[in-house]
C-alpha cells in the first residue's frame, strides 16, 4: 500500500497535505497561465480609446455649441 493511498481519508475530505498540494498547483497554474492577458490588453486599449474620445469631445464642446447657436440664430432671423 503506497503512502498517498494510506493517507487518504475515505469520507470525501482531503488531508492537509493534499490541500497544500492543490494550493501549490493552483498558484503554479496562475503564475504560468497567460490566457487572461489578451483580455486585459483589449480592456486597456478600449479604456484609452474611450478616454481619447472624452478628451476630444470636451475640447470640441465650445466649438460645437457655438456652431449650433449660430445656425439657430440664422434660422430665427431668416423666419422673422
Buried (B, 14 or more C-beta within 10 A) or exposed (E): EEEEEEEEEEEEEEEEEBEEEEEEEEEEEEEEEEEEEEEEEEEEEEEEEEEEEEEEEEEEEEEEEEEEEEEEEEEEEEEE
